[in-house]
Structures are given as C-alpha cells and as structure tokens.
Amino acid sequence: MEPIQIIALVTFGVSALSRILQRKLVDRKKVKNIQRETKEMQKRMKELIKGGESRKKELDELQMQMLKKQNELMIPNMKVSMVSLPVFLILLFFLRSWFENVALISPIPVIQFVNWVPVALTTTPGYYEAYISYSLIFTAILMIVERIYDTVRHPEEMKAEKERKENEKREEAKMREEKEIDGNKIEGKESVVGKNEVKGNEVKGNEVKVNENI
C-alpha cells in the first residue's frame, strides 16, 4: 500500500470516529432548539436596544440568558473535542515519524501550508498537509452522507426543519423590508424639515429686506 493511501485510510478512520462521537454525544434536537431560542433572543435584543436606557435592565437579563444558552451549546462540542482531538494529535505524531521524509504524491490537489498558513494547492504534499486536507474532505463527505441518511430515515423531521428555515428566511426578509420602509420614512421627514427650514430662512430674509427698505 502506498504511503498516501495509508494516510488517507487513517484520516478516514479518524473522521468517521469524530462524526460517530458527534452523533452519540450531542443531542441534536436539543442543540437545534437552543439555536432557535438563541435566534429569538437576538431578535428580542434588537428591539430592546431600540428602547434605549429604559429597557437596559431587560437587555442585561436577556444577555445573561443568551450566555447560558451558548454555554449549553459549547459543552457537547467540548465532549467531542476531548475525545477526538487527542486521537488526531497522536496520529499526527505517528504519521510524522513514519512519513516525514517520504515523498508523497496525492491523486487530488490538497492544501499547501507555509508556516501552517494555507497558501496554495499541491499534489506533492507533506504528511501533515495530506492529513489535514483529507480530514476536511472526508468530514465534508460524511456530513453529506449523514444528511442524506437523516432525510431518508426521518423525512418528516427533515421536512419540518426545512419549513422552519424557510419561515425564518421569510421573517428576516420581512424585517429587512420594514427597516427599509422606516428608513425611507425618516429620510422623507428629514427632507421635509430641511425644505421647511429653507423656506423659513427665505421668509426671514424677505422680512429683513422689507425692514431695510422701510
């Protein structure tokens, strides 16, 4: 087996393990509910900010609630990271000892790093470039497979989620339209006030001229 094939196989195993842990350790329904609640809180915060100092107490309480929700979201992901990250680093160490000085040829372009900064694509990567790039590719593929599996296995839930996202998009579009309308109204009022000021100045100017003529 070619060295690049070994790296690809190892990377696939780590990516698959990470996705399995994600499904086992993270309650996705709870996460989605928290994300939905957080979005509602963000909308509420925007309304409270418009209220100024009179709504500051409510705003502070809402910010504390949002912070708790964000912490609830972080805990499951931290559990996954505590298991998968050590495995990732350990395998990276072994790959270095095995393939650090081995010339690799990748069948597909992968990310090239310079001082750990991605700069280009290459088909002759180092061991860590192949490992990281394949990890990203396999993770994306597995996520797509999971999505298809969930759609086939739980069509009603996926349909409900799709409808919810569409409703959220419609609500956001409606809010943007309302903001644009309010902005146009304010601009219209400012324009009217400006015109009235100009007319007032013209009237004052005419009065001054009349007084001078008298």
Secondary structure, DSSP 8 states (H G I E B T S, - for coil): --HHHHHHHHHHHHHHHHHHHHHHHS-HHHHHHHHHHHHHHHHHHHHHHHTGGGGHHHHHHHHHHHHHHHHHHHHHHHHHHHHHHHHHHHHHHHHHHHHTTS----SS-EEEEETTEEEEEESS--HHHHHHHHHHHHHHHHHHHHHHHHHHH-HHHHHHHHHHHHHHHHHHHHHHHHHHHHHHHHHHHHHHHHHHHHHHHHHHHHHHHHHHH-
